[in-house]
Structures are given as C-alpha cells and as structure tokens.
Amino acid sequence: MADFKDLSSLLDPQSIAIVGASPKQSGWPARLWSNLQHFRYAGNIYPVNPGYETVWGLKCYRNLDELPETVDHAIIIIPAARVVELLRESRRTAFRNATIYSGGFGEGREPEGLKRREFLRAYARERGVHFCGPNCMGLVSTRSRAMLFPDVRLGEIREGGLAIVSQSGGLLGSLVRAAISSGIGLSYFVTSGNEIDVEISDYLHHFLRDDQTKVIAAFIEGVRNGEKFLTVAREAVALGKPIIALKIGRSAEGGAAALAHTGALAGDDRVFDAVCIEKAILRVHDLDELLNCAELFLNLNRLPKGKKTAFVTFSGGLRGLVSDLSKEVGLELSELRPSTEADLGKLLGVGASVGNPLDAGWGGLSSQETYLNCVGLLLNDPEVDALTLQEELPLSNVRPDKESNLTALAGIARESSKPIAMFSMISQSINEYARRFKEGCRLPFLQGAENAVQALKHLGHFAEAVQDYRHQQEDRRLVATPLSAGARAKLAGRKILNEWQAYDFFRDCGLPLSKALLAGTPSEAVKAAEEIGYPVAVKLIAPEVTHKSDLAGVKLNLAGAVEVRSACSEIESAFRACRPGAAIGGFLVQEMLRGGVETIIGSQNDPQFGPVVMFGLGGTAVEIYRDVTLRLAPVNLLEAHQMIRSIKGYPLLAGFRGAAPIDQESLARAIVLISEVAAAGRELIESIDVNPFICLEQGGKAVDAVIVTRDSF
C-alpha cells in the first residue's frame, strides 16, 4: 500500500522562518522577502541569522531554537555544509517542514554530499518533518499567498486550476511565466529538487485532493517510487483530473543529464511510455504541448464520451494539414454521416469542401448564421465526440464580428453535451485584452495546428480512460497466480537459465514449445534428430551463453545424420576457439518449423515499475528495428491483443500480400502467460527472452528462450 505524506502545512504554511536572512538588497533571501510582500503573504515571518539583530524591520533570531513558535515552514538558504550544522545544533524541532535551496547533497555522487543526504533523511524520519528539495527553487501556493520562489520576474499570478511540480527549478520559472502570459491561472507550483524526503508522487497526490486544482502538470527527470506513481495515476483517472507529464530521458544523453542534475535515474523510457499509455498519464514532448494540453482541459465544459473529433477550418491548406497531423499522431477524426455532409453542402453551397476537417470557406466567414448552423450540424452528428474550430483570440476591439462569433460559440459550448475548443493556425502571442476576453468566454484556445491535434489526442485518451473506469469501477490490474514450488526450484541457484533449462521451466508453465531434446554427444544428437524427425536444428548449450549465433552456435535445416554430426563438430570447434578451456553443456536438437512469422515475447523487471511484458517482431533483427511494445505485467487477453495490433509490423501478422494470417488468439495467450510468469516471479526473475516465438496459422511455438534471475535470489 502506497504511503503518501501530508503536505498541507508544507504547501500552505501559516508561519515561515527565513534561515539566511540578510539586509542585503541582492540574493535569494531578499528576493523571497520581496516576493512574500508583493504577494501579500499574511502569516508570521521570522528572519534567522546570528549576524543581525533586525532584518527587514523584523526581529532576527540567532538560531532555530530561539523562534517563538514551531513554524510551519522554514526556508533554508545557506550552503549545504552549514545546513547540517544548523540542524545538528538545534535542540528542539523548530519547524514542521523546510525547503532547502542549496545543492551539495549527493546529486554529483560526491562522498560528503552523500553523507549530508543520509543525515537529512535520518533527521526527517526521527523528527517527523518534511523536506522540499534540496537543490531546488522552492514553491508557491496562490491560496495561502506563500511565494517561496526567488524569481522576481513573474509579476501577477492569477489564481486558477493548474498545479505544476517540476524536478527542475530553472525550467519551472520559464513554464510559469509562459502560463501567466497565456492567461492560465495557477493553484500551486513546486520545484521538488533532489527529493530527499518528499517526492514527486507526494505532490501529485496532494494536488489530486485539492478542490481548486483541476489539471496537474509534471516535469519529470526520474520516478523514485513506481508503486506510488501508479497509485496516483489510477486516482487521477478515478477523479477525472488529468496529469500531464513532460519527462526527459528519451535519449541516453537526457537520462545522463537527469542523473547528474538531481541524482534521479531516468529509467527505461519505453517503460515510462507504457505506463503513460496504460494509466492515461498524458505524456507531452515539449513545454508548448504541455501548456496547450493544460489550456484545453482547464477550459472544457466537459469530457467527450469518445475519441472522435471534428474540425472546422477556413482554409483548404489548413484542412489538409490537420488531416496529415491527425494521422501522424493517431488522432481519430469523425467520419461524418452522409446526412450531415449533405446538409453541410446545402449550407455552404456548390464547391464547398465538405467532410472532416470541414473547410467552411467564404460561406462560413461571411455569415455568422451559416457558420453557427454548420457548428450545430456537426454537434448533432452522433459520430462527433468533440468539435474544434479555427478561431483566434481578439487582440483589440476592432473586429466586433469576430467577438460576436466567439461569444455565440461560448453560449453553444455551455449548452452542448459535447466539448468545443478553438485553435489558431499558428501560435500567437496574446495581450491583456485577449486574456480578459478569454477569461470571460471560458473557451479553450489552442495555439497552432500541431499543438491542437496533440492536445485533442490526449483529450480522447484521457476521456476513454475515465469512461472505462466509470464502467468498471475497479482497477483492471490482474493478480498473477503464484509460481509453483517446482517452477521456483528450477530457478534456484542459477543466474542464467540456458535454452534447455528455460524449456524445462516453461514446459511446467504451459507455454507451447517446439519439439526439442538435449544431447551430450554428436551420436546422441543423431538419435535425438531421428526421434524428432528431419529436418532439425542443432544449437550450442553452454554456461553463460545467451546469444548462440554470435559464436556460430546454431545450425539450421539439417536433413540427415551426416549433417547433424558435422554440425555438432563445427559448433564445438567454433566454441572452443572463442572460449578456450570453457565447458560445453551439450547440443539442443530441435524440430524445424515451416513458415510462420518470428516474434519476440519477453519481460524485464523495471527498477521503478516492476515487471513489464514486451512483444514485437522477433529474430536476430529485433535489436535493429526495435519494433516492440511494452505493458505492465500481468496483462489480460484484451491487452495482449492490443499489444499485437500496436506494432508497426502488425500487417505481417494479419496476412500481408496474400500470406495467411497467423493465429492471433494463440499468440495473445502466450503473451498473457509470459506476463503472468514475470509478475508472479517478480522477486526471482530479472528478465525473460522468448525469441523467436514462431506464430503459425494454427497455434505457435517458442523456439528459443533465456531466463535471467535476480541477484537477490
């Protein structure tokens, strides 16, 4: 059961101590004091610095023990080594929460920093306090007016429904300024830093329970506790509050940057992607996409009931661009009913580009009545779940006709059972006039066609997840059947199970396997081949060898005894040339399967999220093409079929250019079985690799398999 921290007094403190306060006009203490005054914070503020009697016209305390009360939040703005001294010297617990702004607590893996980190963790446990950071830029609550963020360029912050948590402080400042400029109101924004105590999932959990917060955004460098993150993701769907995630680590360089910055492992990016898809975390790829996604969810009148979207444009070129972008990102466009298209054609006249996207053209531009009637026809079409219109925010009052259109659309949106959004052809900067107008009409205005298409894809994904949850009212995550005592025994004492050992293990589990026998000598291999029936394959079995083809350890399509003996001799010679003195474990003699498609089914025990199951096109080229998909294990049959259909090579499985389709049900059952084994053996199994699993017209069989056990086993 995930354990979340109570962050009420951390995020909304009624009293604050500023450790490192100084009368200097520059520096972070002065900035924080200025921001608290500008933001009209009403709680008690206590400067702490042994070098001064008064600071900012307030009594200055020499240390934490002298504070007249236990403060809700201590702002600690002193070097890392001095932080440890300060806390060691304090005889009483003078604060409930603290933000530590300085770095030097192990993010660079230096020994002294790691010692300081462990001291802070122990202090938090023993004293029952919570730390934000270290190596962060603080936080802001618009409700309590706690402006504990040193950026003095923010200006006025409008209270609203977006909460942001970021593991990067500098990036958050830019994001908040962009949100303010876009007219987006904020409830909280937090920089979590190194997360020595309070981690990103704790902040997400708090935001989900905050009535003011409607949408949550997160900039993530690494997830420290996968169980807590998954719990938060499930709760977000249950509550209908989307979490928008921008995570670095898609490249090796990005992952290295995350580790260097906060000491957080970025983890396998494909696994994080799988988590986002399955749990409806809305993963975006840049700050513009994040803000547009937030804009959409914050200003929608309601979630759609499905994923199908209709667009209205005033340009044939934009119509084509939206079509292309939708196909690229996987946004499902509504297929309008013939009656709707006929009615639209009558409204817009001869030559109108009727369809979806709809080019309303001059007919829509020149007549508000015609335009609004088009909108009504689209909203009344059962195939349309959401409607998006090409409209820009007015920057002044010189176009009252456009403002009249938007005001009318706002009224339609309030009454409609379907969500309506606006989008501009390209991103535009908006001014105070536009911000005030947007606040009045309460419509989402998306900036640029690509951002709009991406945001609507996320809307459909999240809406589908919410609908699914409301229908089931339970988490679909399955509980795998425990491994049998016999299966556990076959894993014991082995770091790597070679192909024969893995065959023996999977035979007990019920995975369909190709016929195979183990032979100790070439003569035994011939007998095994005759028992199985020609043609056969002969493979090397040797300790710690997982990629036999790299050692010329695989011979295929052997048609007789002479070929089998020769193959065994060649395999043994090649192995001894590569590994002088190493012991050979024997030869695996295996039936040759005719036809079929090679796939791979595997699993990996992810350090953050636990076992994940993988499926894709297999064979020796799997590492080149990497056409694979992942899901958290275990999966059910429905999810396994979704995995099969999601890979780029799916046409090869469905019957490409006259080829017979493979037995997808049999393949799905094999994926489910591997996922259940991975989940049930999560404490024992590090990875499973069944490659290839050959899919046939009827059934399918595993042809090669390797299992790696965990070091702790």
N, C-alpha and C positions, 0 to 999 in steps of 0.2 A: 504494500500500500504506500503510495507516494506521500511524503511528508512535506508540507509547504509551510513557509514561515509567515507569521503575521507581520505585515509591513505597514500597518495603519499609522503608527507614530513615526516611522521612518519617512514615509511619503507625505504625511500631513502633520508635521510637528507643531506643537503649541509653544515650544520653547527651544531656543537654539544657543549653543556656545560656539564661538569662533576662535579656535585654537590657532595662534599665529597672527592674531590681530595686531595691527600696527597703524600709527598715524600717517604713514607714508601714503602719498596720493596715487602711487602706482602699485602694481602687483595684484595678485588674486584676492587677498583679503579685502583690499579697498574696492575691487570690482564687486565682490559678493555683497559687501555692505551697501554699496551704491544700488545694486540690483534689488536688494531687500527693501530699501527705502523707496525706490521707484515703483516697485511692485506692491507697495503698501502692505507689507507683512505686519500683522498686528500682534504677534506673540512676543514674549520676552527674548531679548538678545543679550548675551553675556560675552564680552571680549575676554580672552585668556592669553596673557603674555607676561612673564615675570619681569620684563624690562620696562613696563609702563604702569602708572597708577590710573590713568584715564586714557581711553581711546574713543574717538567719535563722540565725545561728550558723555561717555558712559564709564562707570567704574570698571577698571580692568583687573581681573583676578590672576594671581600668580600661578595657580595650577588648578587642576580639576577638583581637588579636594575642597577648595575654598568656595566653590559655586554654592549659591544659596538654595538650590534645588537640584534634583536629578532631572537633567534636561532630556527632552525627547530626542534631540538630535545634536550631536557635536560635529562641527565642521573642522576637520584637522588638516591644516595647510602648512605642514612642516616637513623637513626631509625624513626619509624612511628610518634612518638610524635613531633620530630624535623621537619618532612615533613610538618606538619600542620603549625607549627610556621614559617617556611621558606615562605610558600605561603601567610600566613596572613601578614607577614612583607613586602612582595613585593608590591610596589605601582603601578607598571605597569606590563603588561603581557609580560614577557621576553622570552617566548617560545611558539611555536605553538603546540608542542607535548612533552610529557615526559614519561619516563619509571621509575616506582617506584619499586625498587627491594625488599624492606623490607616488612615483614609481619606485622600483628597487625592492620588490617583494617576490623575486623569483621568476619574473617574466623572461629574463635572459638566462635563466638556469644557473646564475652565479651562486656559489655556496652560501654567502652571507645573506643574500636575498631569500634563498630557500629557508634559511633558519628564521628570518623575520616572518615569512609567510606562515610557517608552522606555529610561531608564537601567537600570531593573530588568530589563527584557527582555534588554538587551545584557549585563548582569552575569551573568544566568543562562546565557546562551549561552557567554560567554567563560570563566566559572569552572566550568561544568558542574554547577551547583547547581540545586535546585528550590525554588520559592516556592509556599506556600499563601497565598491572598489576593492582594493586600491587601484592606483594608476587610472583615474577617471576624472571626469569634469562635473560630477555632481548630478543634481536632479532639479526638477521644477514641478510643483503642483499648482495649477491655476485655481483650485478650490480654496486651499489654505494660504495662497499667495506666497508660498515658500519658494523663493527664487534662489536656489542654491547652485547656480550655474554661472561661471565667471565671464560669459560672453556678454559684452555691453552693447552689442550691435543689434540685438533682437528687436528693440522698440516695444510697441504694444503687442501683447499676446492675447488674442481673443479666446475666451473660454469656449470649449466645444467638446466634441466627441471622440477625438483621435488621441490615443495614448501611444507613445513610442518608447521602446527600450533599445539601446544600442550598446554593443561592446566596444564601439569606437566613439571617443568623445568628440574629436575634431569633425568627423563626418556628421554627427548628430547636429552640430551647430549649423552646418550648411543645410541640412534637411529641414530643420525647424524654420530657418529664415525663408526657405522656399515655400514651406507650408503657410507661413504667415502671409507671404506675398500672394499666394493663391487664394487667400480668404478662408483657409481651413482653420477651424478652432481646435484647441488642444485641451485635454484634461490633465495629462502628465507627460513629461519626457524625462528619461533617466539614462545616464551612462553607467553601465554596470562594471566596466573595467575588468580587472582580473578575476572578479567573482570569488574572492577568498572565502566568503560566507554566503551571502545572498546571491543566487544565480538567476539567470535569465528566466527560467521557468517560474520562479517565485514571483517575479514582477508580472509575468503574463497571467498567473493565477489571480493576483490581486486585481489586475485590470478587468478580468472577466467578471469579477464580483462587484465592480464599481458601476453604479447605475448611470453615471454621467458618460462613461466610456462606451462607445458604440462600435468602434473599429480599433484594432491593435496592429501596430507595425513593429517589426523587429529587425535590426541589423545584427546578423549572427556571424561570429567567427568560428565558434565551436560550441557544441552542446555537451555539457558535462554530465548530465544525468538523463539518459534516454527515457527511463520509466516516467520521470516527472514531465518531460516534454510531451510524451504520448498521452499522458493523463490530461494535460492542459489542452492538447489538440482535440481530444474527444469531448471535453467540456465546452470548447468553443463552438463546435457543431451543435451540441445539445442546446446551448444558449442562443444560437443564431448570431454569434459575434465573430466575424472573420478575423483571422490572424494572417497578416501579410508579411512574408519573410524575404529579406534580401540577405543571402548568405554567400560569403566568399569561400574559395576552396575548389572552384570548378577546375582550376589548373593546379599543377604541383607548386607553382610559384605563389599562388594565392593561399594555398594551405600552409606553406612555409612562412608567409607573412603573418598569418593568424597565430602561429605558434610563437613567432618572435615578438608579436605585439602584446598578447595577453596570456601567453602560455597555454592557450586552448588548442587542442588537436582539432583540426577541421573535420577529420573523419572522412570516410569514403563518400564522395559527393553523390555517387549514384544511389547509395543507401538513403541519404537525406532526400534525394528526389523521390525515391519510392515512398518514404514516409509522408512527404507532402502530397503526393497523388492519393495515397490511401486515406490519409486523415484530413484531407481538404485544407491543409495549410497552403496558402496562396503564394507560391514562390515566384518572385519577380527578379529581374536581372539588372535593373538599374534604378536610380532614385526617381527618375521621371515616371517610370512604370509604377513604382510604389505609390507616388503621390496621386496619380490618376486613378489607381485602384481604390485608394482611400477616398478620394473625391466621389467616386461612384457609389460606394457603399454608404458613405455618410449622408448622402442627399437623396437616396432612393426612397420612394414611398413604400415599397415592399419588395420582397424577393420574388423572382419569377417562379412559376411552377414547373418549368422545364428549361432546356438549354438552347432552344431555337430562337434566333434573333433576326429581326428585320431592320434594314437600314433605309433611310431616305436621304438622297443627295440631290444637289442641283448641278451636277457635272457628270458627263459620261466618263471622263477620265477618272474622277474620284470613285465612281461606281465600279469601274474595273479594278482600281487599286484596292478598294475594300474587299472585293471578291478574292483577289490574289492573297491579300494579307490573311483573310479568314481561313483560306485553305492551308496556308503555311503554318499557322499557329493552332489549327484544329478547332476553330470556332464554327459551330453548326449554324448555317443560315436556314431560315424557314423556307420551305417550299410552299409558296402561296397557292391557295385553292384556285381553280380555274375561274370560279365566280368572282373572287376578289380581283384577279387580274383583269377580267372583263369589265368590272365596274371602274377600276382604276383607268383603264383605257378610255372609257367613255368620259371620265372627268378630265383627263389630260389631253385628249384629242389625238388625231392622226399623227403618227410618227413618234409618239412617246415611247420611251424605253421602259416598258412595264415589266416588272419582275422583282427579284430581290438580290441585290440592292435595287431600289426604285430610284430612277432619275426623274424627279418631279419637274425639272426643266423650267422653261419660261412660264408654263401654266401654273406651277406652284409658287414661283417667285412673284408673279404679277397679281395673284388673287389670294387673299387670306382665306376666303371661303373655300376655294378649291383645295388649298393646302391643308386646311384643317379637316376637310372631308376625306382627303387621302389618309391622313392620320387616323381618322375614325374607322375607315375601311380596314386598315392594317390591324388596328387593335381588336377589331371584331372577328378577325380570321383566327380560327382555333389553332392553326399551325404556328402562330406567332406567340412566343412567350415573353419577349421583351422587344422594345422598339427604340431605335437610336436615330436621331435626326441631326442633319448637318446644320448647326447653328453656332454663332459666336456671341460672346458677351458684348453688349454695347459699352464702348469706352466714353461715350458722351450722349447727350440727348438729341443729336442731330438726325437720328433715324427713329422717329416715334412709331413708324410702321413695324420696324423690327421688334421694338419693345412691346408693342401690342401683340405681335405674334407670340413672343415668349410668355407674356402674361397669360394669354389664352391657353398656351400649352401647359403652363403650370397648373391652371384650373383643371384641364383634362387629366393631368397626371394625378392630381389629388383624388379624382373620382374614379380613375381607371383601376381595374383589378390587375393590370399589368404594368411593370415598371417602364419608365420613359427616361432616356438620357439624351444629352446633346453632345455633339463633338465638332471640333473645328478641323479644317483641312490640314493645318499645320499648327504647331504650338504658338501661342500668342502670350505676350506679357499683358497683364491686366492692371488697371489702375484702381484708385479708391472708388470711382463711380461704378466700375464694373463689379467690384467686391460688394458694394452696398446693394446693387441690383440683384446679384446672385443670392445674397442673404435673404432678400425679400421674396424671391420667387421659389427658392428651395428646390431647384433642379440641379442635377449633376452636369457639369460642363467639363468634358474631357478634351485634353489638349493634344491634337494631332491624330491622324487616322490610325497609325500603328498602335499608339497608346490606347486608343479607344477599343480597338479589336482585342488587344491583350486583356484589358480590364473586363470586357464583356465575356471573354473566355473564362476568366476567374470567377465572374459572377455566376455563370452557368454551372461551373464545377462546385462551388460552394452551395448554391441553391439545391443542386441534386443531392449533395451530402446531407443537407438539412432535411429534405423530404424523406430520404432513406431512413434517417434516424427517427423521424416522427412516425414513420410507418412501423418501424421495428421496436422502437423504444428500448433498444439494448445495443450493446457493442457486439459487432459481428465477430470479434476475435475469438477464434476457437481455442479449446484447450486440448493439446495433443495427448494421446494415450501414452502412458509411461513406457519406456523401453523394457522389454522382458529381461529377466535375470540372465538368460542365455545370451542375449544381444549385448548386454553390458559386459559380460565376461569376455566376449570376443574383442572388445575394445581395450580391455585391461592390459597394461604392461606394454602397449605398442604406441609409438609416436606416429608412425605411418602404417596404415594397412595397405599392403600391395593389392594388386588386382585380384589375386586368388582369395586373399583374406577378406577383401571387400565383398567379393562374390559370396563368400560363405556367410558374411554378415547380412547382406541384402536378401539372400535366399530365405533366411528366417523372417525377414520383414515383409516378404511377399512381392518384391519388385520383380517383374518379368525379366529373365536373363537369357542370353544366348547359351546354347549348349557349350560346355567347357569342361576339360579335365586337366589335372595337374600331372606332369610327367617329370621324373627326375633325370632321365637319360634320353638320348635320341631313340633308343629302341622302345622305351616306354611311350615316347611321343608318337611313334608309328602305330603302336597298339591303340593309343587313345584316338588317333585320327581314324583308324579303321572302325572303331566303335561309334564315333560320331558320324562318320560318313564324309567322303570328299566332296568338294574342296574344303580345305581348312585354313586357318591362320595359326601361326606359331609365334608366341610372344615370350620375351625375356621376363623372368621373375627373379628379382634380386633386391636385397635390402636397400631402402632409401632411394630406389629408382622409381620416379613417378612419370617422367617423360621418356618412355622407352624408345620412341622414334628418334630421339636425339642421339641415341647410342646404337643406331641400326638394329634395334632390338625387336623389330616387327617384320614378319614375312607373311604375305597375303597370297590367297588363291593357289595354295599348294594342292596339286592334283593326285599325288601318289607318294608311296613310301620313300622313293629315292629323293624326291623334292623335300620331304619332311626331314630326312636325315641331313641333307645338305643345308637346309635352313637352320637346323639346330647347331650345326658346326659353325656356320657363318656368324650366327648370333653370339655363340660362346667366344669365338675368336675376336670379334669386334668389342665385346665387353671386356675381355682381358687386356686388350690393347689400350682401352680407355681407363680401366681401373685395375692396374696390375696388383695381384695379391688379394683382390676382393672376392668374396664367396658368391657363387651363383646359386640361386634358390631353386632353379628348375625351369621348365618350359610350360607355358599355358597353351594348350591345344584347344582351338575354338572353331565352331562352325562358321562358315562364311554365309552371311545373309545377302540375298539377292535383292537389288532395288532398294527402295525406301529413301528417306531423307535423314541425314545426320543432324541431330540436335544435341544440345547440352543441357543437362539439369544439374544444378549444384546448390550449395549453400555456403554461407560464410557467417561466422559468429562476430557480428559487428561490436566493437567495444562500447559504443553508446546505446545502440538499439537492440542488441541481441541477434538471434538468428534471422537471416534473410534468405529467401529462396531465389534462385536465378534460373532463367530459361532463355534460350536463344538458339540460333543456328550453330551447329557444332562442328566437330572435326578439327583438323590442325589449324584451320584459318580463323578459329574463334578469337584468338588474341589479336588478329589483324583487323577484322571487321567489327568486332565488339558489338554485334547486333544482338544485344541481350536486354532483358527487362528484369527488374527485381521487385519483390514484395516482402513484407514482414511475414515470418513464418509463425504458425502454420497458415495455409490458405485453404479455402474450400473449393469445390468444383467450379463454381461460378467464377471465382477469382482466377483460378487456373486457366479457364477458357479465355478470360480477358487478357491474361499474360500471353497466351498463344497468339491471339489476334493483334496484339500491340507491336510485335516486332516488324521491322521493315521487310524481312524475308517471308512474311506470312503467305504471300501468293504461292511460294514453293510448297507450302503445306496444304494449301487449298486446291491444288491441281493447276499447275502453270503450263500453258501452251499444250493442252491435251493430255498432260500427265494425270494419272489417277490421284485423287486426294488421299491424304493419309487419314488414319483413324484418330481423329482429334479427341474423342472421348477417352480412348486408351491412354493417349499422351497426357491428358489432363489428370487422369487418375495417378499416373506416375509422378507428376509434379506435386500433387497433393501428398503422396506417400513420402517423397523426399522431404517436403516441408515439415511433415509431422515428425519424421525421424530427427530432423535438425532441431525442432522445437523441444521434443521430448529429451533429446540428448544435449541440451544447451550447455550443461555443466561438463560434458565429456567430449563433445565433438567441436573441433575448430572449423573444419571445412569438409565438404563433400564435393566430389567432382565425378559425375557420370557423363563421360564424353568419349564416344558418342552414345546417345540413346537413339537407336535407329527406328524411325517411325515407318510403319508399313500400312498397306491398305487395310489390313485387319491386324490390330494389335501393334506391338512394338517391343523391342528388347534392348536391354542395356548390354553394350559390347565392351566397355572398359569403365573401370571405377577405381577411385582412390579416396581414402578417408584419412584425414589428419586429426589426431586427438589433441586436446588442450594440454598445455604444460602442467596445469594444476592437477591433472588426473593421474 
